[in-house]
Structure formats: structure tokens, C-alpha cells
């Protein structure tokens, strides 16, 4: 005979799982700070401010010059590098303070992001909101953030001796790593274990397609950074042709040939153009494949958003080129590139872990 169990008020119910909404919101907020830092980094580059601070002082450098003597010392150090002697000779102290302010703000944001990530991570780990099994994943993000600071100085150091600007390849590595950190934060937020029950992933072909699109977004960001580092947007300000040619005649003018891939202005601009067309084609093909197959609304919406953002980014890029890279449009172009990345990450999650995108975003929204 079955025995009915009566409720016993003295017996405590099993503990509810720790809320993950705060963890997701924290990750989204840190990703937002990374996006802001990318924009400030773009302004820093476009205003020629990146070499104004000639020393790497991770701790003491958090404070700007506090008096006239400090400003004079910082300015004296800047006057020793080639950028000042060959480009900015005669610069006033007021002008120096302007470029110093942008570079200092960029570095300060990097420090703030480190604190905004590390301190809550420790708190969430202590309270159980982050499980110990997940700790390596979160620590990896912290390590990547520290590595980004090292690469940032590696980039700046390239412009302090024999150049008047940073090496384009190092700039490209710096920006691409920032994009990877940004994407990793979003992916982690959208795939937390309790963000929703992942239903069966889509076919291997569609997962591969989503991964290829996401990977190509990183490639395109890398190519864009090479264009920026070479000021290659200031040549061939025509579209769809490059001057009178679709393929510029000096495409492989440098020797050895691989130098063209990083330092030939015509080559890097051509590759960036072709990369944009390819990205849109890949996104469009993925959207058509998802719609025709009748997949979930989440996958269809994310695929549409990805294609739309890729097309919009091409239009912004064309306008930036035709208008010879005005500061405002150049920053918009860089910011939209990160939004394309948001769309690519969201779509990839919707393909690899259907159900989690909607659940993760809705749980986070409930906390607002």
C-alpha cells in the first residue's frame, strides 16, 4: 500500500539554484565597456594620439600629469620620438594635452574593464553564481584581457623608434583580440548553463556555415585594421572601381610579395573591399538556407539581423571611403563592425544551442 507523504514544515526544501541573470547582465555590461573602448581606440588612432604616452606604467600610469612640471616632463618625452620630430614639430603644450587626453582615456578604460571584470567574478564565484567547474572559462577571459594590455604596449612600442605611427600589423592584432574578447563575453553570457535548455543543434552543415561567417567577421575586422593602420582609406576614394580599375594595378608592387598584404595601401584596401562582399554573400546564403529549411524563429531573426548588419556596414564603409574618411563616419564604421560581430555571435549561438539566445536575453531583461 502506498504511503502518502505529508508536507512537513520542519523539513527544508532543496536550495534553489543560484540566479544567473546577474551574471549575464555583468557579462553584457563588460562587453559594452569593451565596445566603448574600441570606439575610443578608434578616436585615439584617428587623432594621432596613440604615441603621446611613451611609457608603459600599468599601475602608476593610471594617474595623468597633475601639475605643470609633470606635463612638461611628459611633453619632453614625446618630443624625443619620430612622430613629434617629423610630423608635429612645433606642437604647443595645449595640443599635446589634447592627444595625451585621448590616449590616457583609452588606457584608463582598459584598467576599468579589468576591475569591472575581475572584482565581480570573485564575488560571483564566492556566492556560487559562477560554478567552480566554470572557473577556467572565466579565468581565460581574464587572461585574455591582461594579454590585450601587453599587446597594446607592443603596438605602441613599434612607433617610438623608427616610425611615426604604430605598425599596421600590430594594430590589427590589437583590434582583432579586442573583438575576440568582446565575442567571448557575449558567447559566455548567452550560453550559461541555466540560460535555457538547449534543444537539438542544427545540422552540421548549418553549424559549419555559422562558424565560417563568424570567423570571417574576425578576418574582416583584421583587414579593416590594416586599412586603418596604413591610412589606406585615403587612397582610391572611388567606388565600385578603384580609380579606373576594379583590381588596382599595383596590387603586388612590393617585394617580397607578402609585404603587400600588410603595407601596400592599394592591396589592403582591395582585400578589405573583397572581404566585405564575401561576408555579405556568406550571411545572405545562411539566411536563405535557414528560411527555406523552416528553422526556428530565433535562427531566422538572427540570420536576418546578420545579413542586414553586413549590408549596412558595407554602405557605411562606402560612404566613409567616398568622403575620404571623416572622423565621425570612421568611428561609426568601427562601431558598426562590432555590431556585425554581435549579430554573428548571436546567430552562431542560435544554431549551435537553439533556445538559449531567447532565454538568456529574456532572463537578463527581467532584471532590468
C-alpha atoms as a printed R data frame, in Angstrom:
    type eleno elety resid chain resno      x      y       z
1   ATOM     1    CA   UNK     A     1  0.000  0.000   0.000
2   ATOM     2    CA   UNK     A     2  1.365  3.350  -0.999
3   ATOM     3    CA   UNK     A     3  2.027  5.757   1.782
4   ATOM     4    CA   UNK     A     4  1.146  9.387   1.254
5   ATOM     5    CA   UNK     A     5  3.872 11.770   2.305
6   ATOM     6    CA   UNK     A     6  2.554 14.788   4.133
7   ATOM     7    CA   UNK     A     7  4.222 18.148   3.990
8   ATOM     8    CA   UNK     A     8  6.444 18.664   6.963
9   ATOM     9    CA   UNK     A     9  7.164 22.338   7.672
10  ATOM    10    CA   UNK     A    10 10.254 21.367   9.613
11  ATOM    11    CA   UNK     A    11 11.856 19.844   6.507
12  ATOM    12    CA   UNK     A    12 13.514 22.491   4.393
13  ATOM    13    CA   UNK     A    13 13.021 22.459   0.645
14  ATOM    14    CA   UNK     A    14 16.030 21.812  -1.544
15  ATOM    15    CA   UNK     A    15 18.002 25.012  -2.265
16  ATOM    16    CA   UNK     A    16 17.096 26.820  -5.443
17  ATOM    17    CA   UNK     A    17 19.897 27.233  -7.950
18  ATOM    18    CA   UNK     A    18 21.759 30.482  -7.821
19  ATOM    19    CA   UNK     A    19 20.380 33.135 -10.150
20  ATOM    20    CA   UNK     A    20 22.352 33.518 -13.352
21  ATOM    21    CA   UNK     A    21 20.626 36.702 -14.534
22  ATOM    22    CA   UNK     A    22 23.059 38.938 -12.661
23  ATOM    23    CA   UNK     A    23 25.997 37.058 -14.135
24  ATOM    24    CA   UNK     A    24 24.610 37.524 -17.631
25  ATOM    25    CA   UNK     A    25 23.971 41.226 -17.088
26  ATOM    26    CA   UNK     A    26 27.511 41.632 -15.762
27  ATOM    27    CA   UNK     A    27 28.967 39.953 -18.849
28  ATOM    28    CA   UNK     A    28 26.829 42.091 -21.155
29  ATOM    29    CA   UNK     A    29 27.939 45.223 -19.282
30  ATOM    30    CA   UNK     A    30 31.632 44.329 -19.578
31  ATOM    31    CA   UNK     A    31 31.095 43.633 -23.285
32  ATOM    32    CA   UNK     A    32 29.563 47.101 -23.550
33  ATOM    33    CA   UNK     A    33 32.671 48.591 -21.984
34  ATOM    34    CA   UNK     A    34 34.843 46.718 -24.484
35  ATOM    35    CA   UNK     A    35 32.716 48.129 -27.314
36  ATOM    36    CA   UNK     A    36 33.193 51.630 -25.880
37  ATOM    37    CA   UNK     A    37 36.928 51.068 -25.623
38  ATOM    38    CA   UNK     A    38 37.068 50.064 -29.292
39  ATOM    39    CA   UNK     A    39 35.380 53.364 -30.198
40  ATOM    40    CA   UNK     A    40 37.736 55.390 -28.005
41  ATOM    41    CA   UNK     A    41 40.651 53.479 -29.519
42  ATOM    42    CA   UNK     A    42 39.424 54.488 -32.971
43  ATOM    43    CA   UNK     A    43 39.303 58.161 -31.989
44  ATOM    44    CA   UNK     A    44 42.751 57.819 -30.441
45  ATOM    45    CA   UNK     A    45 44.156 56.478 -33.693
46  ATOM    46    CA   UNK     A    46 42.362 58.960 -35.955
47  ATOM    47    CA   UNK     A    47 43.522 61.942 -33.897
48  ATOM    48    CA   UNK     A    48 47.121 60.698 -33.913
49  ATOM    49    CA   UNK     A    49 47.076 60.380 -30.129
50  ATOM    50    CA   UNK     A    50 48.297 56.816 -29.689
51  ATOM    51    CA   UNK     A    51 52.000 57.645 -29.258
52  ATOM    52    CA   UNK     A    52 51.557 60.574 -26.886
53  ATOM    53    CA   UNK     A    53 52.303 58.419 -23.821
54  ATOM    54    CA   UNK     A    54 55.729 56.915 -24.377
55  ATOM    55    CA   UNK     A    55 55.921 54.688 -21.297
56  ATOM    56    CA   UNK     A    56 54.012 51.658 -20.110
57  ATOM    57    CA   UNK     A    57 53.184 52.017 -16.433
58  ATOM    58    CA   UNK     A    58 50.228 49.729 -15.673
59  ATOM    59    CA   UNK     A    59 49.875 50.980 -12.083
60  ATOM    60    CA   UNK     A    60 51.419 54.453 -11.804
61  ATOM    61    CA   UNK     A    61 50.228 55.379 -15.271
62  ATOM    62    CA   UNK     A    62 46.633 55.408 -14.041
63  ATOM    63    CA   UNK     A    63 47.187 58.997 -12.912
64  ATOM    64    CA   UNK     A    64 47.614 61.729 -15.531
65  ATOM    65    CA   UNK     A    65 50.160 64.554 -15.067
66  ATOM    66    CA   UNK     A    66 48.997 66.526 -12.029
67  ATOM    67    CA   UNK     A    67 50.996 69.732 -12.300
68  ATOM    68    CA   UNK     A    68 52.958 71.861 -14.757
69  ATOM    69    CA   UNK     A    69 56.201 70.026 -14.049
70  ATOM    70    CA   UNK     A    70 54.589 66.664 -14.780
71  ATOM    71    CA   UNK     A    71 53.133 67.963 -18.048
72  ATOM    72    CA   UNK     A    72 56.475 69.398 -19.073
73  ATOM    73    CA   UNK     A    73 58.205 66.059 -18.390
74  ATOM    74    CA   UNK     A    74 55.614 64.089 -20.384
75  ATOM    75    CA   UNK     A    75 55.864 66.543 -23.279
76  ATOM    76    CA   UNK     A    76 59.659 66.325 -23.238
77  ATOM    77    CA   UNK     A    77 59.476 62.542 -23.613
78  ATOM    78    CA   UNK     A    78 57.072 62.880 -26.537
79  ATOM    79    CA   UNK     A    79 59.399 65.347 -28.286
80  ATOM    80    CA   UNK     A    80 62.067 62.632 -28.392
81  ATOM    81    CA   UNK     A    81 60.126 60.271 -30.683
82  ATOM    82    CA   UNK     A    82 59.996 60.432 -34.523
83  ATOM    83    CA   UNK     A    83 56.305 61.336 -34.649
84  ATOM    84    CA   UNK     A    84 56.974 64.679 -32.994
85  ATOM    85    CA   UNK     A    85 60.150 65.458 -34.927
86  ATOM    86    CA   UNK     A    86 58.767 64.516 -38.352
87  ATOM    87    CA   UNK     A    87 55.072 65.345 -38.040
88  ATOM    88    CA   UNK     A    88 54.318 67.542 -35.036
89  ATOM    89    CA   UNK     A    89 57.380 69.742 -34.614
90  ATOM    90    CA   UNK     A    90 56.318 72.996 -33.011
91  ATOM    91    CA   UNK     A    91 53.280 71.463 -31.300
92  ATOM    92    CA   UNK     A    92 52.099 73.514 -28.328
93  ATOM    93    CA   UNK     A    93 51.616 72.118 -24.858
94  ATOM    94    CA   UNK     A    94 47.854 72.620 -25.248
95  ATOM    95    CA   UNK     A    95 47.853 70.497 -28.399
96  ATOM    96    CA   UNK     A    96 49.882 67.832 -26.617
97  ATOM    97    CA   UNK     A    97 47.420 67.770 -23.737
98  ATOM    98    CA   UNK     A    98 44.629 67.072 -26.226
99  ATOM    99    CA   UNK     A    99 46.263 63.983 -27.755
100 ATOM   100    CA   UNK     A   100 47.548 62.856 -24.358
101 ATOM   101    CA   UNK     A   101 43.977 63.001 -23.028
102 ATOM   102    CA   UNK     A   102 42.674 60.567 -25.644
103 ATOM   103    CA   UNK     A   103 45.449 58.044 -25.107
104 ATOM   104    CA   UNK     A   104 45.157 58.307 -21.330
105 ATOM   105    CA   UNK     A   105 41.377 57.792 -21.549
106 ATOM   106    CA   UNK     A   106 41.897 54.732 -23.743
107 ATOM   107    CA   UNK     A   107 44.325 53.203 -21.254
108 ATOM   108    CA   UNK     A   108 42.116 54.139 -18.291
109 ATOM   109    CA   UNK     A   109 39.194 52.314 -19.886
110 ATOM   110    CA   UNK     A   110 41.374 49.234 -20.187
111 ATOM   111    CA   UNK     A   111 42.140 49.379 -16.473
112 ATOM   112    CA   UNK     A   112 38.471 49.931 -15.595
113 ATOM   113    CA   UNK     A   113 37.440 46.953 -17.690
114 ATOM   114    CA   UNK     A   114 39.933 44.808 -15.810
115 ATOM   115    CA   UNK     A   115 38.471 45.872 -12.458
116 ATOM   116    CA   UNK     A   116 34.871 45.622 -13.720
117 ATOM   117    CA   UNK     A   117 35.557 42.040 -14.753
118 ATOM   118    CA   UNK     A   118 37.834 40.733 -12.004
119 ATOM   119    CA   UNK     A   119 36.027 42.013  -8.885
120 ATOM   120    CA   UNK     A   120 32.511 40.752  -9.757
121 ATOM   121    CA   UNK     A   121 33.996 37.464 -10.941
122 ATOM   122    CA   UNK     A   122 35.436 36.868  -7.482
123 ATOM   123    CA   UNK     A   123 32.128 37.820  -5.846
124 ATOM   124    CA   UNK     A   124 30.083 35.574  -8.125
125 ATOM   125    CA   UNK     A   125 32.475 32.704  -7.552
126 ATOM   126    CA   UNK     A   126 32.255 33.142  -3.776
127 ATOM   127    CA   UNK     A   127 28.447 33.217  -3.809
128 ATOM   128    CA   UNK     A   128 28.120 30.234  -6.144
129 ATOM   129    CA   UNK     A   129 26.637 32.162  -9.080
130 ATOM   130    CA   UNK     A   130 29.707 31.034 -11.017
131 ATOM   131    CA   UNK     A   131 30.360 27.340 -10.533
132 ATOM   132    CA   UNK     A   132 33.839 26.066  -9.869
133 ATOM   133    CA   UNK     A   133 33.691 23.920 -12.978
134 ATOM   134    CA   UNK     A   134 33.201 27.109 -14.994
135 ATOM   135    CA   UNK     A   135 36.130 28.907 -13.404
136 ATOM   136    CA   UNK     A   136 38.682 28.042 -16.134
137 ATOM   137    CA   UNK     A   137 36.426 29.649 -18.734
138 ATOM   138    CA   UNK     A   138 36.124 32.876 -16.757
139 ATOM   139    CA   UNK     A   139 39.818 32.911 -15.886
140 ATOM   140    CA   UNK     A   140 40.655 32.515 -19.574
141 ATOM   141    CA   UNK     A   141 38.737 35.717 -20.296
142 ATOM   142    CA   UNK     A   142 40.682 37.481 -17.548
143 ATOM   143    CA   UNK     A   143 43.978 36.277 -19.017
144 ATOM   144    CA   UNK     A   144 42.944 37.470 -22.473
145 ATOM   145    CA   UNK     A   145 42.229 40.899 -21.015
146 ATOM   146    CA   UNK     A   146 45.694 41.047 -19.485
147 ATOM   147    CA   UNK     A   147 47.233 39.864 -22.737
148 ATOM   148    CA   UNK     A   148 45.409 42.660 -24.545
149 ATOM   149    CA   UNK     A   149 47.198 45.195 -22.347
150 ATOM   150    CA   UNK     A   150 50.568 43.652 -23.199
151 ATOM   151    CA   UNK     A   151 49.767 43.645 -26.918
152 ATOM   152    CA   UNK     A   152 48.628 47.258 -26.654
153 ATOM   153    CA   UNK     A   153 52.057 48.262 -25.392
154 ATOM   154    CA   UNK     A   154 53.733 46.037 -28.019
155 ATOM   155    CA   UNK     A   155 51.762 48.004 -30.596
156 ATOM   156    CA   UNK     A   156 52.684 51.421 -29.168
157 ATOM   157    CA   UNK     A   157 56.361 50.460 -28.867
158 ATOM   158    CA   UNK     A   158 56.515 49.899 -32.634
159 ATOM   159    CA   UNK     A   159 56.004 53.621 -33.202
160 ATOM   160    CA   UNK     A   160 58.529 55.002 -30.733
161 ATOM   161    CA   UNK     A   161 61.814 54.372 -32.572
162 ATOM   162    CA   UNK     A   162 61.759 54.180 -36.361
163 ATOM   163    CA   UNK     A   163 58.156 55.035 -37.290
164 ATOM   164    CA   UNK     A   164 55.765 57.953 -36.986
165 ATOM   165    CA   UNK     A   165 52.818 55.641 -36.306
166 ATOM   166    CA   UNK     A   166 52.261 52.157 -34.933
167 ATOM   167    CA   UNK     A   167 52.934 49.125 -37.125
168 ATOM   168    CA   UNK     A   168 49.717 48.230 -39.017
169 ATOM   169    CA   UNK     A   169 50.084 44.516 -38.314
170 ATOM   170    CA   UNK     A   170 50.362 45.123 -34.579
171 ATOM   171    CA   UNK     A   171 47.339 47.422 -34.693
172 ATOM   172    CA   UNK     A   172 45.388 44.692 -36.486
173 ATOM   173    CA   UNK     A   173 46.341 42.112 -33.852
174 ATOM   174    CA   UNK     A   174 45.338 44.535 -31.075
175 ATOM   175    CA   UNK     A   175 41.904 45.281 -32.544
176 ATOM   176    CA   UNK     A   176 41.192 41.674 -33.504
177 ATOM   177    CA   UNK     A   177 41.967 40.447 -29.991
178 ATOM   178    CA   UNK     A   178 39.602 43.095 -28.601
179 ATOM   179    CA   UNK     A   179 36.926 41.745 -30.948
180 ATOM   180    CA   UNK     A   180 37.613 38.196 -29.782
181 ATOM   181    CA   UNK     A   181 37.289 39.204 -26.122
182 ATOM   182    CA   UNK     A   182 34.052 41.021 -26.935
183 ATOM   183    CA   UNK     A   183 32.679 37.966 -28.733
184 ATOM   184    CA   UNK     A   184 33.760 35.609 -25.946
185 ATOM   185    CA   UNK     A   185 31.932 37.729 -23.357
186 ATOM   186    CA   UNK     A   186 28.746 37.641 -25.431
187 ATOM   187    CA   UNK     A   187 29.025 33.920 -26.127
188 ATOM   188    CA   UNK     A   188 29.561 33.167 -22.436
189 ATOM   189    CA   UNK     A   189 26.576 35.299 -21.426
190 ATOM   190    CA   UNK     A   190 24.307 33.605 -23.954
191 ATOM   191    CA   UNK     A   191 25.360 30.054 -23.169
192 ATOM   192    CA   UNK     A   192 25.389 29.944 -19.376
193 ATOM   193    CA   UNK     A   193 24.108 26.574 -18.199
194 ATOM   194    CA   UNK     A   194 20.800 27.923 -16.914
195 ATOM   195    CA   UNK     A   195 20.139 30.389 -19.723
196 ATOM   196    CA   UNK     A   196 17.714 27.879 -21.199
197 ATOM   197    CA   UNK     A   197 17.559 24.264 -22.170
198 ATOM   198    CA   UNK     A   198 19.493 23.796 -25.392
199 ATOM   199    CA   UNK     A   199 17.424 21.932 -27.910
200 ATOM   200    CA   UNK     A   200 18.951 19.772 -30.580
201 ATOM   201    CA   UNK     A   201 21.543 21.757 -32.566
202 ATOM   202    CA   UNK     A   202 21.031 22.304 -36.253
203 ATOM   203    CA   UNK     A   203 22.657 20.212 -38.936
204 ATOM   204    CA   UNK     A   204 26.422 20.030 -39.209
205 ATOM   205    CA   UNK     A   205 26.292 21.955 -42.488
206 ATOM   206    CA   UNK     A   206 24.459 24.903 -40.943
207 ATOM   207    CA   UNK     A   207 26.672 24.884 -37.876
208 ATOM   208    CA   UNK     A   208 29.721 24.944 -40.123
209 ATOM   209    CA   UNK     A   209 28.214 27.817 -42.120
210 ATOM   210    CA   UNK     A   210 27.518 29.837 -38.961
211 ATOM   211    CA   UNK     A   211 31.071 29.201 -37.732
212 ATOM   212    CA   UNK     A   212 32.532 30.267 -41.088
213 ATOM   213    CA   UNK     A   213 30.536 33.512 -41.049
214 ATOM   214    CA   UNK     A   214 31.668 34.268 -37.505
215 ATOM   215    CA   UNK     A   215 35.300 33.501 -38.353
216 ATOM   216    CA   UNK     A   216 35.137 35.705 -41.439
217 ATOM   217    CA   UNK     A   217 33.850 38.628 -39.342
218 ATOM   218    CA   UNK     A   218 37.107 38.415 -37.389
219 ATOM   219    CA   UNK     A   219 39.088 38.288 -40.640
220 ATOM   220    CA   UNK     A   220 37.235 41.335 -41.927
221 ATOM   221    CA   UNK     A   221 37.915 43.257 -38.710
222 ATOM   222    CA   UNK     A   222 41.597 42.330 -39.065
223 ATOM   223    CA   UNK     A   223 41.623 43.570 -42.684
224 ATOM   224    CA   UNK     A   224 39.876 46.769 -41.652
225 ATOM   225    CA   UNK     A   225 42.525 47.405 -39.027
226 ATOM   226    CA   UNK     A   226 45.218 47.024 -41.698
227 ATOM   227    CA   UNK     A   227 43.410 49.641 -43.783
228 ATOM   228    CA   UNK     A   228 43.263 51.947 -40.761
229 ATOM   229    CA   UNK     A   229 46.890 51.365 -39.774
230 ATOM   230    CA   UNK     A   230 48.092 52.178 -43.291
231 ATOM   231    CA   UNK     A   231 45.681 55.120 -43.785
232 ATOM   232    CA   UNK     A   232 44.691 53.176 -46.877
233 ATOM   233    CA   UNK     A   233 41.218 54.669 -46.819
234 ATOM   234    CA   UNK     A   234 42.756 57.895 -48.114
235 ATOM   235    CA   UNK     A   235 43.678 56.324 -51.462
236 ATOM   236    CA   UNK     A   236 41.258 55.248 -54.174
237 ATOM   237    CA   UNK     A   237 38.290 57.171 -52.798
238 ATOM   238    CA   UNK     A   238 36.037 55.826 -55.544
239 ATOM   239    CA   UNK     A   239 33.507 53.013 -55.705
240 ATOM   240    CA   UNK     A   240 32.842 50.427 -57.096
241 ATOM   241    CA   UNK     A   241 36.063 50.862 -59.078
242 ATOM   242    CA   UNK     A   242 39.455 51.637 -57.589
243 ATOM   243    CA   UNK     A   243 40.309 54.546 -59.817
244 ATOM   244    CA   UNK     A   244 39.833 53.197 -63.336
245 ATOM   245    CA   UNK     A   245 40.297 49.567 -62.346
246 ATOM   246    CA   UNK     A   246 38.392 47.006 -60.339
247 ATOM   247    CA   UNK     A   247 41.718 45.436 -59.353
248 ATOM   248    CA   UNK     A   248 44.378 48.101 -58.729
249 ATOM   249    CA   UNK     A   249 47.464 47.699 -60.968
250 ATOM   250    CA   UNK     A   250 49.881 47.990 -58.043
251 ATOM   251    CA   UNK     A   251 48.260 45.115 -56.174
252 ATOM   252    CA   UNK     A   252 51.555 43.193 -55.800
253 ATOM   253    CA   UNK     A   253 54.061 46.005 -56.308
254 ATOM   254    CA   UNK     A   254 56.163 45.287 -53.220
255 ATOM   255    CA   UNK     A   255 58.859 42.658 -52.887
256 ATOM   256    CA   UNK     A   256 58.725 40.219 -51.180
257 ATOM   257    CA   UNK     A   257 55.112 39.571 -52.131
258 ATOM   258    CA   UNK     A   258 53.779 39.082 -48.606
259 ATOM   259    CA   UNK     A   259 54.651 42.670 -47.659
260 ATOM   260    CA   UNK     A   260 51.797 43.761 -49.919
261 ATOM   261    CA   UNK     A   261 49.320 42.012 -47.634
262 ATOM   262    CA   UNK     A   262 50.211 44.292 -44.723
263 ATOM   263    CA   UNK     A   263 51.723 47.529 -46.066
264 ATOM   264    CA   UNK     A   264 50.586 48.104 -49.667
265 ATOM   265    CA   UNK     A   265 47.765 50.659 -49.404
266 ATOM   266    CA   UNK     A   266 46.068 49.501 -52.595
267 ATOM   267    CA   UNK     A   267 46.291 45.840 -51.640
268 ATOM   268    CA   UNK     A   268 44.893 46.165 -48.119
269 ATOM   269    CA   UNK     A   269 42.011 48.322 -49.336
270 ATOM   270    CA   UNK     A   270 41.234 45.847 -52.143
271 ATOM   271    CA   UNK     A   271 41.266 42.900 -49.732
272 ATOM   272    CA   UNK     A   272 39.015 44.762 -47.301
273 ATOM   273    CA   UNK     A   273 36.537 45.508 -50.099
274 ATOM   274    CA   UNK     A   274 36.511 41.913 -51.287
275 ATOM   275    CA   UNK     A   275 36.200 40.685 -47.707
276 ATOM   276    CA   UNK     A   276 33.072 42.804 -47.221
277 ATOM   277    CA   UNK     A   277 31.444 41.400 -50.343
278 ATOM   278    CA   UNK     A   278 32.269 37.858 -49.276
279 ATOM   279    CA   UNK     A   279 30.908 38.405 -45.770
280 ATOM   280    CA   UNK     A   280 27.608 39.679 -47.138
281 ATOM   281    CA   UNK     A   281 27.389 36.736 -49.542
282 ATOM   282    CA   UNK     A   282 28.013 34.252 -46.724
283 ATOM   283    CA   UNK     A   283 25.440 35.921 -44.478
284 ATOM   284    CA   UNK     A   284 22.869 36.021 -47.278
285 ATOM   285    CA   UNK     A   285 23.408 32.347 -48.110
286 ATOM   286    CA   UNK     A   286 22.981 31.421 -44.449
287 ATOM   287    CA   UNK     A   287 19.760 33.423 -44.206
288 ATOM   288    CA   UNK     A   288 18.283 31.788 -47.312
289 ATOM   289    CA   UNK     A   289 19.263 28.338 -46.057
290 ATOM   290    CA   UNK     A   290 17.644 28.924 -42.657
291 ATOM   291    CA   UNK     A   291 14.424 30.378 -44.106
292 ATOM   292    CA   UNK     A   292 13.996 27.679 -46.749
293 ATOM   293    CA   UNK     A   293 14.508 24.953 -44.149
294 ATOM   294    CA   UNK     A   294 11.788 26.411 -41.902
295 ATOM   295    CA   UNK     A   295 14.012 26.655 -38.861
296 ATOM   296    CA   UNK     A   296 13.129 28.329 -35.561
297 ATOM   297    CA   UNK     A   297 12.114 31.974 -35.394
298 ATOM   298    CA   UNK     A   298 15.226 32.748 -33.367
299 ATOM   299    CA   UNK     A   299 17.529 31.413 -36.074
300 ATOM   300    CA   UNK     A   300 15.603 33.223 -38.804
301 ATOM   301    CA   UNK     A   301 15.643 36.537 -36.966
302 ATOM   302    CA   UNK     A   302 19.337 36.265 -36.076
303 ATOM   303    CA   UNK     A   303 20.213 35.293 -39.655
304 ATOM   304    CA   UNK     A   304 18.244 38.271 -40.987
305 ATOM   305    CA   UNK     A   305 19.926 40.598 -38.487
306 ATOM   306    CA   UNK     A   306 23.334 39.328 -39.543
307 ATOM   307    CA   UNK     A   307 22.643 39.913 -43.234
308 ATOM   308    CA   UNK     A   308 21.134 43.340 -42.556
309 ATOM   309    CA   UNK     A   309 24.071 44.477 -40.426
310 ATOM   310    CA   UNK     A   310 26.585 43.233 -43.009
311 ATOM   311    CA   UNK     A   311 24.779 45.187 -45.762
312 ATOM   312    CA   UNK     A   312 24.507 48.305 -43.593
313 ATOM   313    CA   UNK     A   313 28.204 48.104 -42.755
314 ATOM   314    CA   UNK     A   314 29.057 47.982 -46.466
315 ATOM   315    CA   UNK     A   315 27.022 51.151 -47.037
316 ATOM   316    CA   UNK     A   316 28.745 52.919 -44.134
317 ATOM   317    CA   UNK     A   317 32.123 51.778 -45.454
318 ATOM   318    CA   UNK     A   318 31.385 53.099 -48.945
319 ATOM   319    CA   UNK     A   319 30.277 56.471 -47.541
320 ATOM   320    CA   UNK     A   320 33.389 56.652 -45.361
321 ATOM   321    CA   UNK     A   321 35.581 55.952 -48.377
322 ATOM   322    CA   UNK     A   322 33.876 58.392 -50.754
323 ATOM   323    CA   UNK     A   323 34.007 61.192 -48.178
324 ATOM   324    CA   UNK     A   324 37.718 60.492 -47.525
325 ATOM   325    CA   UNK     A   325 37.383 59.115 -44.002
326 ATOM   326    CA   UNK     A   326 35.819 61.865 -41.874
327 ATOM   327    CA   UNK     A   327 36.308 61.213 -38.170
328 ATOM   328    CA   UNK     A   328 32.607 60.794 -37.383
329 ATOM   329    CA   UNK     A   329 31.927 58.253 -40.134
330 ATOM   330    CA   UNK     A   330 35.144 56.357 -39.448
331 ATOM   331    CA   UNK     A   331 34.069 55.872 -35.816
332 ATOM   332    CA   UNK     A   332 30.575 54.801 -36.906
333 ATOM   333    CA   UNK     A   333 32.158 52.297 -39.294
334 ATOM   334    CA   UNK     A   334 34.255 50.828 -36.491
335 ATOM   335    CA   UNK     A   335 31.327 50.721 -34.090
336 ATOM   336    CA   UNK     A   336 29.037 49.023 -36.611
337 ATOM   337    CA   UNK     A   337 31.738 46.410 -37.226
338 ATOM   338    CA   UNK     A   338 31.311 45.354 -33.609
339 ATOM   339    CA   UNK     A   339 27.527 45.219 -34.073
340 ATOM   340    CA   UNK     A   340 28.050 42.904 -37.041
341 ATOM   341    CA   UNK     A   341 30.054 40.763 -34.646
342 ATOM   342    CA   UNK     A   342 27.171 40.826 -32.146
343 ATOM   343    CA   UNK     A   343 24.838 39.557 -34.869
344 ATOM   344    CA   UNK     A   344 27.297 36.844 -35.919
345 ATOM   345    CA   UNK     A   345 27.789 35.615 -32.344
346 ATOM   346    CA   UNK     A   346 24.064 35.636 -31.603
347 ATOM   347    CA   UNK     A   347 23.324 33.738 -34.794
348 ATOM   348    CA   UNK     A   348 26.043 31.172 -34.103
349 ATOM   349    CA   UNK     A   349 24.610 30.526 -30.629
350 ATOM   350    CA   UNK     A   350 21.118 30.169 -32.103
351 ATOM   351    CA   UNK     A   351 22.475 27.498 -34.466
352 ATOM   352    CA   UNK     A   352 24.704 25.639 -32.015
353 ATOM   353    CA   UNK     A   353 22.430 25.951 -28.940
354 ATOM   354    CA   UNK     A   354 18.854 26.704 -30.075
355 ATOM   355    CA   UNK     A   355 16.699 28.092 -27.288
356 ATOM   356    CA   UNK     A   356 19.444 29.660 -25.247
357 ATOM   357    CA   UNK     A   357 19.559 33.012 -27.038
358 ATOM   358    CA   UNK     A   358 15.921 33.848 -26.288
359 ATOM   359    CA   UNK     A   359 16.128 32.508 -22.733
360 ATOM   360    CA   UNK     A   360 19.372 34.296 -21.947
361 ATOM   361    CA   UNK     A   361 18.172 37.648 -23.248
362 ATOM   362    CA   UNK     A   362 14.756 37.350 -21.608
363 ATOM   363    CA   UNK     A   363 16.239 36.419 -18.211
364 ATOM   364    CA   UNK     A   364 18.586 39.389 -18.436
365 ATOM   365    CA   UNK     A   365 15.744 41.712 -19.448
366 ATOM   366    CA   UNK     A   366 13.700 40.592 -16.448
367 ATOM   367    CA   UNK     A   367 16.399 42.008 -14.187
368 ATOM   368    CA   UNK     A   368 16.353 45.465 -15.761
